[in-house]
Amino acid sequence: MDIFGIQDLTSEFSVMDVALVLVLSFALSAFIGWIYKITHRGTSYVQSFVHTLVLNGMVVALVMLIVGSNIARAFSLVGALSIIRFRNAVKETRDVGFIFFTMAIGMAVGTRFYLLAVISAVVISLMILLLIRLNWFAREMSSQLLRIQVPNGAPFDTMFSGTFLKYTHTSDLIGVDSVHSGLLTELTYSIGLKRSDQVQPFLAEIRSLNEDSKVTLIAGYNGVDL
């Protein structure tokens, strides 16, 4: 007996199919969101992005269920969805990977490849955890940003050469800017210190050469958001 008075929503899927697709896509997308949360590094974590991942997986699953094998329906949805425009910039490249991850899982669930969706979500999540746990592809020495303010006319091209040679293995001038209404010049270097315990003596020597003007070292800038 049909309690709701509806035996089939269409000739292709039933109420039970819709419920299973939505519940499974929610569960797997929430699992992916949890993986994203525990593996996130840096300062750009946003709760609403994780909510969007879950919503994205469910919506994609529903879209795939609607499309099914109907080509006309597929072209209609492509035309309707093409009007959507996203204005927010993605802060981290890994966020794009998680967006495609939830989309792929949603597509698998929506096309009723349930076992494929579950196995893929678990295996890919384990690979992500393994990458984070073993810290694969990380550089042994991260780069730092060094900002130094010097008086106008100072010979900054050779001013700190000896100090850089003593404390760093790489030092590249990447920016020169005029600050304080043109009274000072701010230099931006990308450097790699030879030893992490030499930060204080390195900065002290820079200040002594620079007449105690402002010196700023941003350590690990490629791992945080500026």
Helices and strands as residue ranges (DSSP letters): H 15-39, H 47-67, H 71-81, H 93-110, H 114-134, E 144-151, H 156-159, H 161-167, E 168-179, E 184-193, G 196-198, H 199-209, E 215-219, G 221-223
